[in-house]
Every structure is written in structure tokens, then in C-alpha cells.
């Protein structure tokens, strides 16, 4: 069982690292930038500008294990926001988990560490995640 989980984790990390986020992000930015100017009736408040934490998440490998609304390998961002109140202590706690990784809070599959990430970037990501509380 442990071997199967390890193999699945390796495969998902490999898929996440192969991503190709730069091209898809560029296409997304181009389409977002042209949409409001081409259609005068398009609602501008539906999506709004991306927050700094949201941009950092899009550039990182988070998408391989997390989704905004659905559990993938790890919990969804909405589930994390529901579990932790948005305060400085929880932002620091989650930022540390992003940088150091973790295991056991959401199951047995460990979260990979992101040791090269700065504390400030990790805090911005945590602030964004906690802002999704319903």
C-alpha cells in the first residue's frame, strides 16, 4: 500500500513539474486582457484582478496536488480556508507548511516541501487561500 502511494505521488509530482504553466498563463492573460475591451456587456466584477497569492500559486507546482474547489491529492483551497480562521498565526502556520511540507493533517500522503520559496511569497499564498472562506 505504501509503495502504491509512493508511486502515485511520484507520478503526480512528475506530471505537475512538466506543467507548461508559462504558455497557458500567457494565453490566459492575453484572453483576459482582450475580453473586456471587445465586449461592452461583459461583467468586469465576475473574476476581477488576480491577487498576488493567486498569481504565486499559478506559477508554483501547487496545481499538481491542489484545486480551488475540489480535493485532488491534497485538500482543496476552500476546504483549507474552512478549517483555518484567517489570522496572522494561521497565515504563518500555513506558510511554514508550504515551505517545510507536512504530513498527517489531511491524510497520510505528505505535502512536498518548497524550501526555495520565500517566507513572504508563502504568506501571500496562505492569505489568498484563507480569503476563500465561504
N, CA, C and O atoms as CSV, one atom per row, in Angstrom:
chain,resi,resn,atom,element,x,y,z
A,1,UNK,N,N,0.826,-1.191,0.000
A,1,UNK,CA,C,0.000,0.000,0.000
A,1,UNK,C,C,0.868,1.251,0.000
A,1,UNK,O,O,0.611,2.195,-0.747
A,2,UNK,N,N,1.927,1.253,0.867
A,2,UNK,CA,C,2.821,2.401,0.916
A,2,UNK,C,C,3.540,2.573,-0.414
A,2,UNK,O,O,3.757,3.692,-0.877
A,3,UNK,N,N,3.901,1.466,-1.011
A,3,UNK,CA,C,4.609,1.507,-2.287
A,3,UNK,C,C,3.704,2.120,-3.370
A,3,UNK,O,O,4.158,2.934,-4.174
A,4,UNK,N,N,2.445,1.731,-3.382
A,4,UNK,CA,C,1.497,2.267,-4.362
A,4,UNK,C,C,1.320,3.769,-4.166
A,4,UNK,O,O,1.328,4.522,-5.139
A,5,UNK,N,N,1.162,4.212,-2.923
A,5,UNK,CA,C,1.019,5.639,-2.649
A,5,UNK,C,C,2.274,6.405,-3.055
A,5,UNK,O,O,2.195,7.505,-3.601
A,6,UNK,N,N,3.437,5.805,-2.778
A,6,UNK,CA,C,4.689,6.452,-3.161
A,6,UNK,C,C,4.781,6.597,-4.677
A,6,UNK,O,O,5.175,7.651,-5.175
A,7,UNK,N,N,4.424,5.558,-5.406
A,7,UNK,CA,C,4.481,5.597,-6.867
A,7,UNK,C,C,3.494,6.628,-7.407
A,7,UNK,O,O,3.832,7.396,-8.307
A,8,UNK,N,N,2.275,6.652,-6.864
A,8,UNK,CA,C,1.289,7.642,-7.302
A,8,UNK,C,C,1.750,9.063,-7.009
A,8,UNK,O,O,1.542,9.965,-7.820
A,9,UNK,N,N,2.369,9.262,-5.863
A,9,UNK,CA,C,2.883,10.588,-5.518
A,9,UNK,C,C,3.976,11.012,-6.481
A,9,UNK,O,O,4.004,12.160,-6.926
A,10,UNK,N,N,4.869,10.100,-6.803
A,10,UNK,CA,C,5.950,10.413,-7.750
A,10,UNK,C,C,5.398,10.761,-9.129
A,10,UNK,O,O,5.857,11.704,-9.773
A,11,UNK,N,N,4.419,9.998,-9.567
A,11,UNK,CA,C,3.826,10.259,-10.878
A,11,UNK,C,C,3.146,11.627,-10.889
A,11,UNK,O,O,3.306,12.394,-11.839
A,12,UNK,N,N,2.394,11.931,-9.842
A,12,UNK,CA,C,1.690,13.216,-9.815
A,12,UNK,C,C,2.674,14.380,-9.739
A,12,UNK,O,O,2.439,15.426,-10.345
A,13,UNK,N,N,3.770,14.213,-9.004
A,13,UNK,CA,C,4.770,15.277,-8.949
A,13,UNK,C,C,5.454,15.453,-10.298
A,13,UNK,O,O,5.747,16.575,-10.710
A,14,UNK,N,N,5.707,14.347,-10.982
A,14,UNK,CA,C,6.318,14.430,-12.306
A,14,UNK,C,C,5.388,15.156,-13.279
A,14,UNK,O,O,5.833,15.997,-14.060
A,15,UNK,N,N,4.109,14.831,-13.227
A,15,UNK,CA,C,3.143,15.494,-14.095
A,15,UNK,C,C,3.043,16.979,-13.775
A,15,UNK,O,O,2.946,17.809,-14.680
A,16,UNK,N,N,3.066,17.308,-12.503
A,16,UNK,CA,C,2.960,18.706,-12.098
A,16,UNK,C,C,4.185,19.495,-12.539
A,16,UNK,O,O,4.062,20.653,-12.938
A,17,UNK,N,N,5.351,18.892,-12.475
A,17,UNK,CA,C,6.563,19.617,-12.853
A,17,UNK,C,C,6.691,19.781,-14.357
A,17,UNK,O,O,7.422,20.659,-14.815
A,18,UNK,N,N,6.004,18.965,-15.131
A,18,UNK,CA,C,6.041,19.079,-16.591
A,18,UNK,C,C,5.066,20.118,-17.091
A,18,UNK,O,O,5.113,20.491,-18.263
A,19,UNK,N,N,4.198,20.589,-16.249
A,19,UNK,CA,C,3.110,21.519,-16.474
A,19,UNK,C,C,3.034,22.298,-17.758
A,19,UNK,O,O,2.116,22.056,-18.542
A,20,UNK,N,N,3.926,23.207,-18.023
A,20,UNK,CA,C,3.769,24.120,-19.140
A,20,UNK,C,C,2.914,25.310,-18.744
A,20,UNK,O,O,2.171,25.842,-19.569
A,21,UNK,N,N,3.011,25.731,-17.491
A,21,UNK,CA,C,2.185,26.830,-16.996
A,21,UNK,C,C,2.478,28.152,-17.687
A,21,UNK,O,O,1.583,28.987,-17.819
A,22,UNK,N,N,3.721,28.361,-18.133
A,22,UNK,CA,C,4.072,29.650,-18.717
A,22,UNK,C,C,3.250,29.954,-19.958
A,22,UNK,O,O,2.759,31.072,-20.110
A,23,UNK,N,N,3.090,28.971,-20.858
A,23,UNK,CA,C,2.323,29.229,-22.074
A,23,UNK,C,C,0.846,29.376,-21.786
A,23,UNK,O,O,0.199,30.266,-22.337
A,24,UNK,N,N,0.301,28.533,-20.943
A,24,UNK,CA,C,-1.124,28.629,-20.655
A,24,UNK,C,C,-1.433,29.925,-19.914
A,24,UNK,O,O,-2.486,30.524,-20.129
A,25,UNK,N,N,-0.539,30.357,-19.057
A,25,UNK,CA,C,-0.744,31.600,-18.337
A,25,UNK,C,C,-0.695,32.773,-19.306
A,25,UNK,O,O,-1.494,33.703,-19.199
A,26,UNK,N,N,0.239,32.730,-20.251
A,26,UNK,CA,C,0.329,33.799,-21.230
A,26,UNK,C,C,-0.939,33.870,-22.055
A,26,UNK,O,O,-1.458,34.960,-22.296
A,27,UNK,N,N,-1.450,32.725,-22.494
A,27,UNK,CA,C,-2.692,32.711,-23.256
A,27,UNK,C,C,-3.850,33.218,-22.422
A,27,UNK,O,O,-4.711,33.943,-22.920
A,28,UNK,N,N,-3.873,32.836,-21.144
A,28,UNK,CA,C,-4.945,33.268,-20.248
A,28,UNK,C,C,-4.895,34.776,-20.050
A,28,UNK,O,O,-5.932,35.439,-20.070
A,29,UNK,N,N,-3.690,35.324,-19.859
A,29,UNK,CA,C,-3.558,36.761,-19.676
A,29,UNK,C,C,-3.977,37.507,-20.934
A,29,UNK,O,O,-4.631,38.547,-20.851
A,30,UNK,N,N,-3.603,36.983,-22.102
A,30,UNK,CA,C,-3.978,37.633,-23.347
A,30,UNK,C,C,-5.481,37.635,-23.544
A,30,UNK,O,O,-6.051,38.650,-23.944
A,31,UNK,N,N,-6.136,36.506,-23.266
A,31,UNK,CA,C,-7.578,36.445,-23.460
A,31,UNK,C,C,-8.309,37.294,-22.426
A,31,UNK,O,O,-9.336,37.897,-22.739
A,32,UNK,N,N,-7.797,37.351,-21.199
A,32,UNK,CA,C,-8.410,38.172,-20.171
A,32,UNK,C,C,-8.250,39.645,-20.503
A,32,UNK,O,O,-9.161,40.442,-20.277
A,33,UNK,N,N,-7.095,40.004,-21.039
A,33,UNK,CA,C,-6.849,41.409,-21.339
A,33,UNK,C,C,-7.706,41.900,-22.498
A,33,UNK,O,O,-8.061,43.077,-22.541
A,34,UNK,N,N,-8.046,41.018,-23.444
A,34,UNK,CA,C,-8.807,41.463,-24.606
A,34,UNK,C,C,-10.304,41.322,-24.430
A,34,UNK,O,O,-11.060,41.981,-25.144
A,35,UNK,N,N,-10.761,40.498,-23.515
A,35,UNK,CA,C,-12.184,40.248,-23.365
A,35,UNK,C,C,-12.985,41.494,-22.990
A,35,UNK,O,O,-13.977,41.781,-23.662
A,36,UNK,N,N,-12.610,42.254,-21.953
A,36,UNK,CA,C,-13.421,43.406,-21.586
A,36,UNK,C,C,-13.503,44.465,-22.684
A,36,UNK,O,O,-14.540,45.114,-22.824
A,37,UNK,N,N,-12.444,44.656,-23.461
A,37,UNK,CA,C,-12.480,45.700,-24.469
A,37,UNK,C,C,-13.292,45.300,-25.694
A,37,UNK,O,O,-13.796,46.171,-26.403
A,38,UNK,N,N,-13.431,43.987,-25.963
A,38,UNK,CA,C,-14.159,43.567,-27.146
A,38,UNK,C,C,-15.652,43.460,-26.915
A,38,UNK,O,O,-16.432,43.581,-27.860
A,39,UNK,N,N,-16.070,43.234,-25.670
A,39,UNK,CA,C,-17.496,43.133,-25.390
A,39,UNK,C,C,-17.845,44.112,-24.285
A,39,UNK,O,O,-17.360,43.991,-23.160
A,40,UNK,N,N,-18.668,45.059,-24.601
A,40,UNK,CA,C,-19.028,46.097,-23.642
A,40,UNK,C,C,-19.962,45.583,-22.560
A,40,UNK,O,O,-20.043,46.191,-21.493
A,41,UNK,N,N,-20.677,44.475,-22.797
A,41,UNK,CA,C,-21.633,43.979,-21.818
A,41,UNK,C,C,-21.036,42.920,-20.892
A,41,UNK,O,O,-21.740,42.414,-20.018
A,42,UNK,N,N,-19.777,42.575,-21.056
A,42,UNK,CA,C,-19.169,41.565,-20.200
A,42,UNK,C,C,-19.029,42.114,-18.786
A,42,UNK,O,O,-18.568,43.242,-18.614
A,43,UNK,N,N,-19.415,41.343,-17.767
A,43,UNK,CA,C,-19.287,41.813,-16.396
A,43,UNK,C,C,-17.815,41.866,-15.983
A,43,UNK,O,O,-17.095,40.883,-16.160
A,44,UNK,N,N,-17.368,42.969,-15.450
A,44,UNK,CA,C,-15.974,43.109,-15.061
A,44,UNK,C,C,-15.735,42.665,-13.625
A,44,UNK,O,O,-14.585,42.474,-13.231
A,45,UNK,N,N,-16.778,42.499,-12.843
A,45,UNK,CA,C,-16.600,42.113,-11.449
A,45,UNK,C,C,-16.669,40.608,-11.240
A,45,UNK,O,O,-16.473,40.147,-10.115
A,46,UNK,N,N,-16.938,39.828,-12.275
A,46,UNK,CA,C,-17.086,38.381,-12.108
A,46,UNK,C,C,-15.791,37.733,-11.655
A,46,UNK,O,O,-15.807,36.901,-10.748
A,47,UNK,N,N,-14.673,38.092,-12.262
A,47,UNK,CA,C,-13.417,37.484,-11.878
A,47,UNK,C,C,-12.501,38.466,-11.185
A,47,UNK,O,O,-11.826,38.099,-10.224
A,48,UNK,N,N,-12.459,39.687,-11.638
A,48,UNK,CA,C,-11.614,40.698,-11.038
A,48,UNK,C,C,-10.149,40.384,-11.258
A,48,UNK,O,O,-9.807,39.339,-11.812
A,49,UNK,N,N,-9.283,41.285,-10.823
A,49,UNK,CA,C,-7.857,41.051,-10.994
A,49,UNK,C,C,-7.376,39.962,-10.039
A,49,UNK,O,O,-7.894,39.812,-8.933
A,50,UNK,N,N,-6.389,39.216,-10.484
A,50,UNK,CA,C,-5.846,38.141,-9.657
A,50,UNK,C,C,-5.062,38.742,-8.488
A,50,UNK,O,O,-4.324,39.712,-8.660
A,51,UNK,N,N,-5.227,38.168,-7.324
A,51,UNK,CA,C,-4.499,38.603,-6.140
A,51,UNK,C,C,-3.066,38.088,-6.213
A,51,UNK,O,O,-2.801,37.115,-6.920
A,52,UNK,N,N,-2.131,38.721,-5.494
A,52,UNK,CA,C,-0.732,38.281,-5.548
A,52,UNK,C,C,-0.551,36.811,-5.177
A,52,UNK,O,O,0.217,36.101,-5.827
A,53,UNK,N,N,-1.245,36.349,-4.147
A,53,UNK,CA,C,-1.139,34.952,-3.749
A,53,UNK,C,C,-1.648,33.997,-4.812
A,53,UNK,O,O,-1.093,32.915,-5.005
A,54,UNK,N,N,-2.706,34.402,-5.501
A,54,UNK,CA,C,-3.266,33.580,-6.575
A,54,UNK,C,C,-2.261,33.464,-7.729
A,54,UNK,O,O,-2.113,32.395,-8.320
A,55,UNK,N,N,-1.582,34.553,-8.040
A,55,UNK,CA,C,-0.566,34.529,-9.094
A,55,UNK,C,C,0.601,33.627,-8.712
A,55,UNK,O,O,1.119,32.888,-9.549
A,56,UNK,N,N,1.012,33.686,-7.457
A,56,UNK,CA,C,2.119,32.842,-6.988
A,56,UNK,C,C,1.745,31.366,-7.053
A,56,UNK,O,O,2.566,30.532,-7.434
A,57,UNK,N,N,0.518,31.044,-6.684
A,57,UNK,CA,C,0.047,29.659,-6.750
A,57,UNK,C,C,0.041,29.174,-8.189
A,57,UNK,O,O,0.410,28.032,-8.464
A,58,UNK,N,N,-0.376,30.035,-9.110
A,58,UNK,CA,C,-0.424,29.653,-10.527
A,58,UNK,C,C,0.970,29.374,-11.077
A,58,UNK,O,O,1.128,28.529,-11.958
A,59,UNK,N,N,1.974,30.070,-10.571
A,59,UNK,CA,C,3.345,29.875,-11.044
A,59,UNK,C,C,4.024,28.674,-10.382
A,59,UNK,O,O,4.972,28.120,-10.939
A,60,UNK,N,N,3.558,28.272,-9.220
A,60,UNK,CA,C,4.178,27.159,-8.484
A,60,UNK,C,C,3.601,25.823,-8.964
A,60,UNK,O,O,2.785,25.779,-9.885
A,61,UNK,N,N,4.036,24.747,-8.326
A,61,UNK,CA,C,3.574,23.409,-8.703
A,61,UNK,C,C,2.358,22.955,-7.895
A,61,UNK,O,O,2.063,21.761,-7.854
A,62,UNK,N,N,1.659,23.874,-7.260
A,62,UNK,CA,C,0.526,23.548,-6.394
A,62,UNK,C,C,-0.589,22.810,-7.132
A,62,UNK,O,O,-1.260,21.952,-6.558
A,63,UNK,N,N,-0.781,23.147,-8.401
A,63,UNK,CA,C,-1.885,22.598,-9.186
A,63,UNK,C,C,-1.800,21.070,-9.320
A,63,UNK,O,O,-2.806,20.415,-9.594
A,64,UNK,N,N,-0.632,20.519,-9.133
A,64,UNK,CA,C,-0.481,19.069,-9.226
A,64,UNK,C,C,-1.196,18.323,-8.104
A,64,UNK,O,O,-1.594,17.171,-8.277
A,65,UNK,N,N,-1.356,18.970,-6.966
A,65,UNK,CA,C,-1.957,18.305,-5.805
A,65,UNK,C,C,-3.198,19.009,-5.259
A,65,UNK,O,O,-3.977,18.405,-4.522
A,66,UNK,N,N,-3.387,20.266,-5.612
A,66,UNK,CA,C,-4.499,21.044,-5.056
A,66,UNK,C,C,-5.335,21.679,-6.153
A,66,UNK,O,O,-4.861,21.928,-7.261
A,67,UNK,N,N,-6.590,21.933,-5.815
A,67,UNK,CA,C,-7.520,22.620,-6.691
A,67,UNK,C,C,-8.278,23.610,-5.821
A,67,UNK,O,O,-8.358,23.436,-4.605
A,68,UNK,N,N,-8.825,24.633,-6.427
A,68,UNK,CA,C,-9.535,25.652,-5.651
A,68,UNK,C,C,-10.749,25.079,-4.932
A,68,UNK,O,O,-10.981,25.400,-3.767
A,69,UNK,N,N,-11.528,24.235,-5.606
A,69,UNK,CA,C,-12.788,23.773,-5.018
A,69,UNK,C,C,-12.895,22.264,-4.820
A,69,UNK,O,O,-13.795,21.811,-4.112
A,70,UNK,N,N,-12.011,21.474,-5.420
A,70,UNK,CA,C,-12.121,20.017,-5.317
A,70,UNK,C,C,-10.837,19.409,-4.778
A,70,UNK,O,O,-9.740,19.879,-5.081
A,71,UNK,N,N,-10.982,18.362,-3.978
A,71,UNK,CA,C,-9.826,17.621,-3.476
A,71,UNK,C,C,-9.183,16.882,-4.644
A,71,UNK,O,O,-9.876,16.230,-5.424
A,72,UNK,N,N,-7.882,16.981,-4.765
A,72,UNK,CA,C,-7.136,16.221,-5.767
A,72,UNK,C,C,-6.333,15.199,-4.977
A,72,UNK,O,O,-6.883,14.177,-4.566
A,73,UNK,N,N,-5.059,15.446,-4.757
A,73,UNK,CA,C,-4.268,14.616,-3.851
A,73,UNK,C,C,-4.333,15.225,-2.458
A,73,UNK,O,O,-4.531,14.530,-1.462
A,74,UNK,N,N,-4.161,16.531,-2.417
A,74,UNK,CA,C,-4.295,17.271,-1.174
A,74,UNK,C,C,-5.660,17.945,-1.118
A,74,UNK,O,O,-6.446,17.843,-2.060
A,75,UNK,N,N,-5.937,18.623,-0.030
A,75,UNK,CA,C,-7.253,19.260,0.127
A,75,UNK,C,C,-7.426,20.437,-0.829
A,75,UNK,O,O,-6.451,21.001,-1.325
A,76,UNK,N,N,-8.688,20.797,-1.078
A,76,UNK,CA,C,-8.967,21.978,-1.896
A,76,UNK,C,C,-8.661,23.217,-1.065
A,76,UNK,O,O,-8.632,23.160,0.165
A,77,UNK,N,N,-8.435,24.331,-1.745
A,77,UNK,CA,C,-8.156,25.585,-1.041
A,77,UNK,C,C,-9.364,26.015,-0.211
A,77,UNK,O,O,-9.202,26.589,0.866
A,78,UNK,N,N,-10.566,25.744,-0.702
A,78,UNK,CA,C,-11.783,26.105,0.026
A,78,UNK,C,C,-11.875,25.290,1.323
A,78,UNK,O,O,-12.286,25.820,2.355
A,79,UNK,N,N,-11.495,24.009,1.277
A,79,UNK,CA,C,-11.505,23.184,2.486
A,79,UNK,C,C,-10.480,23.684,3.502
A,79,UNK,O,O,-10.747,23.688,4.704
A,80,UNK,N,N,-9.315,24.103,3.026
A,80,UNK,CA,C,-8.294,24.649,3.923
A,80,UNK,C,C,-8.818,25.921,4.577
A,80,UNK,O,O,-8.660,26.118,5.782
A,81,UNK,N,N,-9.440,26.779,3.783
A,81,UNK,CA,C,-9.979,28.033,4.314
A,81,UNK,C,C,-11.070,27.772,5.350
A,81,UNK,O,O,-11.195,28.514,6.325
A,82,UNK,N,N,-11.857,26.719,5.139
A,82,UNK,CA,C,-12.919,26.392,6.096
A,82,UNK,C,C,-12.345,25.892,7.422
A,82,UNK,O,O,-12.956,26.080,8.474
A,83,UNK,N,N,-11.174,25.257,7.374
A,83,UNK,CA,C,-10.579,24.681,8.576
A,83,UNK,C,C,-9.825,25.718,9.420
A,83,UNK,O,O,-9.817,25.637,10.649
A,84,UNK,N,N,-9.200,26.681,8.757
A,84,UNK,CA,C,-8.355,27.643,9.469
A,84,UNK,C,C,-8.937,29.052,9.389
A,84,UNK,O,O,-9.154,29.564,8.291
A,85,UNK,N,N,-9.193,29.687,10.535
A,85,UNK,CA,C,-9.610,31.089,10.518
A,85,UNK,C,C,-8.476,31.962,9.964
A,85,UNK,O,O,-7.299,31.656,10.155
A,86,UNK,N,N,-8.835,33.025,9.291
A,86,UNK,CA,C,-7.831,33.911,8.712
A,86,UNK,C,C,-7.293,34.861,9.779
A,86,UNK,O,O,-7.922,35.864,10.116
A,87,UNK,N,N,-6.125,34.523,10.299
A,87,UNK,CA,C,-5.435,35.390,11.244
A,87,UNK,C,C,-3.931,35.228,11.040
A,87,UNK,O,O,-3.488,34.334,10.319
A,88,UNK,N,N,-3.152,36.097,11.678
A,88,UNK,CA,C,-1.700,36.091,11.465
A,88,UNK,C,C,-1.063,34.764,11.870
A,88,UNK,O,O,-0.135,34.299,11.208
A,89,UNK,N,N,-1.548,34.153,12.947
A,89,UNK,CA,C,-0.974,32.884,13.403
A,89,UNK,C,C,-1.184,31.780,12.370
A,89,UNK,O,O,-0.260,31.015,12.090
A,90,UNK,N,N,-2.376,31.686,11.804
A,90,UNK,CA,C,-2.655,30.653,10.806
A,90,UNK,C,C,-1.957,30.936,9.477
A,90,UNK,O,O,-1.556,30.007,8.777
A,91,UNK,N,N,-1.813,32.202,9.131
A,91,UNK,CA,C,-1.078,32.545,7.913
A,91,UNK,C,C,0.375,32.102,8.059
A,91,UNK,O,O,0.951,31.534,7.131
A,92,UNK,N,N,0.971,32.366,9.233
A,92,UNK,CA,C,2.350,31.930,9.483
A,92,UNK,C,C,2.449,30.401,9.501
A,92,UNK,O,O,3.397,29.835,8.957
A,93,UNK,N,N,1.473,29.730,10.124
A,93,UNK,CA,C,1.461,28.267,10.184
A,93,UNK,C,C,1.396,27.662,8.785
A,93,UNK,O,O,2.170,26.761,8.460
A,94,UNK,N,N,0.482,28.150,7.961
A,94,UNK,CA,C,0.333,27.614,6.611
A,94,UNK,C,C,1.533,27.952,5.735
A,94,UNK,O,O,1.939,27.142,4.901
A,95,UNK,N,N,2.102,29.133,5.914
A,95,UNK,CA,C,3.309,29.498,5.160
A,95,UNK,C,C,4.443,28.538,5.498
A,95,UNK,O,O,5.185,28.118,4.610
A,96,UNK,N,N,4.584,28.188,6.776
A,96,UNK,CA,C,5.605,27.217,7.176
A,96,UNK,C,C,5.342,25.846,6.559
A,96,UNK,O,O,6.277,25.163,6.142
A,97,UNK,N,N,4.076,25.443,6.500
A,97,UNK,CA,C,3.739,24.152,5.884
A,97,UNK,C,C,4.049,24.168,4.392
A,97,UNK,O,O,4.491,23.160,3.842
A,98,UNK,N,N,3.822,25.299,3.736
A,98,UNK,CA,C,4.132,25.405,2.311
A,98,UNK,C,C,5.637,25.240,2.107
A,98,UNK,O,O,6.067,24.535,1.193
A,99,UNK,N,N,6.429,25.880,2.946
A,99,UNK,CA,C,7.881,25.844,2.795
A,99,UNK,C,C,8.467,24.512,3.256
A,99,UNK,O,O,9.301,23.933,2.560
A,100,UNK,N,N,8.043,24.017,4.419
A,100,UNK,CA,C,8.645,22.822,5.009
A,100,UNK,C,C,7.943,21.520,4.629
A,100,UNK,O,O,8.496,20.439,4.827
A,101,UNK,N,N,6.730,21.615,4.085
A,101,UNK,CA,C,5.953,20.413,3.800
A,101,UNK,C,C,5.231,19.958,5.058
A,101,UNK,O,O,5.311,20.612,6.098
A,102,UNK,N,N,4.537,18.855,4.965
A,102,UNK,CA,C,3.808,18.370,6.125
A,102,UNK,C,C,3.165,17.027,5.859
A,102,UNK,O,O,3.135,16.545,4.726
A,103,UNK,N,N,2.649,16.429,6.925
A,103,UNK,CA,C,2.003,15.134,6.799
A,103,UNK,C,C,1.090,14.919,7.993
A,103,UNK,O,O,1.412,15.315,9.113
A,104,UNK,N,N,-0.054,14.289,7.746
A,104,UNK,CA,C,-0.907,13.860,8.831
A,104,UNK,C,C,-2.129,14.712,9.098
A,104,UNK,O,O,-3.088,14.218,9.691
A,105,UNK,N,N,-2.138,15.962,8.691
A,105,UNK,CA,C,-3.292,16.817,8.966
A,105,UNK,C,C,-4.452,16.466,8.040
A,105,UNK,O,O,-5.606,16.451,8.468
A,106,UNK,N,N,-4.149,16.183,6.767
A,106,UNK,CA,C,-5.176,15.904,5.772
A,106,UNK,C,C,-5.106,14.472,5.262
A,106,UNK,O,O,-5.783,14.134,4.291
A,107,UNK,N,N,-4.320,13.642,5.881
A,107,UNK,CA,C,-4.174,12.261,5.432
A,107,UNK,C,C,-2.714,11.842,5.480
A,107,UNK,O,O,-1.859,12.571,5.985
A,108,UNK,N,N,-2.446,10.677,4.957
A,108,UNK,CA,C,-1.109,10.117,5.051
A,108,UNK,C,C,-0.167,10.551,3.926
A,108,UNK,O,O,1.049,10.417,4.063
A,109,UNK,N,N,-0.696,11.061,2.836
A,109,UNK,CA,C,0.171,11.483,1.733
A,109,UNK,C,C,0.824,12.807,2.123
A,109,UNK,O,O,0.126,13.782,2.399
A,110,UNK,N,N,2.156,12.851,2.149
A,110,UNK,CA,C,2.831,14.064,2.593
A,110,UNK,C,C,2.792,15.173,1.544
A,110,UNK,O,O,2.752,14.916,0.341
A,111,UNK,N,N,2.805,16.408,2.034
A,111,UNK,CA,C,2.930,17.564,1.148
A,111,UNK,C,C,4.421,17.809,0.953
A,111,UNK,O,O,5.182,17.868,1.918
A,112,UNK,N,N,4.826,17.950,-0.296
A,112,UNK,CA,C,6.244,18.171,-0.576
A,112,UNK,C,C,6.665,19.564,-0.113
A,112,UNK,O,O,5.900,20.521,-0.223
A,113,UNK,N,N,7.879,19.667,0.403
A,113,UNK,CA,C,8.364,20.983,0.827
A,113,UNK,C,C,8.734,21.852,-0.370
A,113,UNK,O,O,9.046,21.353,-1.451
A,114,UNK,N,N,8.691,23.140,-0.154
A,114,UNK,CA,C,9.080,24.129,-1.164
A,114,UNK,C,C,10.126,25.031,-0.525
A,114,UNK,O,O,9.890,26.218,-0.304
A,115,UNK,N,N,11.281,24.450,-0.233
A,115,UNK,CA,C,12.328,25.110,0.542
A,115,UNK,C,C,12.882,26.360,-0.139
A,115,UNK,O,O,13.392,27.253,0.539
A,116,UNK,N,N,12.793,26.437,-1.451
A,116,UNK,CA,C,13.339,27.601,-2.148
A,116,UNK,C,C,12.373,28.786,-2.156
A,116,UNK,O,O,12.733,29.871,-2.614
A,117,UNK,N,N,11.168,28.595,-1.663
A,117,UNK,CA,C,10.171,29.661,-1.649
A,117,UNK,C,C,10.434,30.608,-0.480
A,117,UNK,O,O,10.785,30.170,0.616
A,118,UNK,N,N,10.262,31.893,-0.718
A,118,UNK,CA,C,10.471,32.866,0.354
A,118,UNK,C,C,9.285,32.849,1.326
A,118,UNK,O,O,8.171,32.468,0.965
A,119,UNK,N,N,9.545,33.261,2.531
A,119,UNK,CA,C,8.501,33.328,3.560
A,119,UNK,C,C,7.398,34.300,3.134
A,119,UNK,O,O,6.218,34.037,3.363
A,120,UNK,N,N,7.778,35.419,2.517
A,120,UNK,CA,C,6.789,36.413,2.079
A,120,UNK,C,C,5.865,35.848,1.007
A,120,UNK,O,O,4.656,36.074,1.050
A,121,UNK,N,N,6.430,35.111,0.039
A,121,UNK,CA,C,5.605,34.508,-1.010
A,121,UNK,C,C,4.660,33.462,-0.416
A,121,UNK,O,O,3.485,33.402,-0.777
A,122,UNK,N,N,5.177,32.650,0.485
A,122,UNK,CA,C,4.342,31.631,1.117
A,122,UNK,C,C,3.210,32.276,1.914
A,122,UNK,O,O,2.094,31.756,1.930
A,123,UNK,N,N,3.480,33.395,2.569
A,123,UNK,CA,C,2.435,34.097,3.327
A,123,UNK,C,C,1.376,34.672,2.387
A,123,UNK,O,O,0.187,34.641,2.704
A,124,UNK,N,N,1.791,35.192,1.246
A,124,UNK,CA,C,0.819,35.710,0.277
A,124,UNK,C,C,-0.087,34.589,-0.223
A,124,UNK,O,O,-1.291,34.784,-0.388
A,125,UNK,N,N,0.495,33.417,-0.463
A,125,UNK,CA,C,-0.293,32.265,-0.905
A,125,UNK,C,C,-1.288,31.863,0.180
A,125,UNK,O,O,-2.454,31.596,-0.109
A,126,UNK,N,N,-0.822,31.820,1.427
A,126,UNK,CA,C,-1.703,31.441,2.537
A,126,UNK,C,C,-2.829,32.457,2.715
A,126,UNK,O,O,-3.970,32.076,2.976
A,127,UNK,N,N,-2.517,33.752,2.575
A,127,UNK,CA,C,-3.553,34.787,2.685
A,127,UNK,C,C,-4.621,34.593,1.612
A,127,UNK,O,O,-5.816,34.705,1.886
A,128,UNK,N,N,-4.182,34.303,0.396
A,128,UNK,CA,C,-5.142,34.080,-0.688
A,128,UNK,C,C,-6.024,32.865,-0.370
A,128,UNK,O,O,-7.246,32.932,-0.499
A,129,UNK,N,N,-5.407,31.768,0.041
A,129,UNK,CA,C,-6.163,30.546,0.339
A,129,UNK,C,C,-7.198,30.815,1.439
A,129,UNK,O,O,-8.354,30.409,1.320
A,130,UNK,N,N,-6.781,31.491,2.494
A,130,UNK,CA,C,-7.713,31.767,3.598
A,130,UNK,C,C,-8.777,32.782,3.218
A,130,UNK,O,O,-9.816,32.859,3.874
A,131,UNK,N,N,-8.539,33.563,2.169
A,131,UNK,CA,C,-9.559,34.515,1.715
A,131,UNK,C,C,-10.720,33.821,1.015
A,131,UNK,O,O,-11.744,34.451,0.749
A,132,UNK,N,N,-10.576,32.537,0.713
A,132,UNK,CA,C,-11.618,31.793,0.009
A,132,UNK,C,C,-12.688,31.229,0.933
A,132,UNK,O,O,-13.566,30.489,0.488
A,133,UNK,N,N,-12.623,31.568,2.193
A,133,UNK,CA,C,-13.602,31.066,3.172
A,133,UNK,C,C,-15.011,31.502,2.769
A,133,UNK,O,O,-15.254,32.675,2.486
A,134,UNK,N,N,-15.929,30.542,2.749
A,134,UNK,CA,C,-17.311,30.843,2.352
A,134,UNK,C,C,-18.103,31.410,3.498
A,134,UNK,O,O,-19.284,31.719,3.339
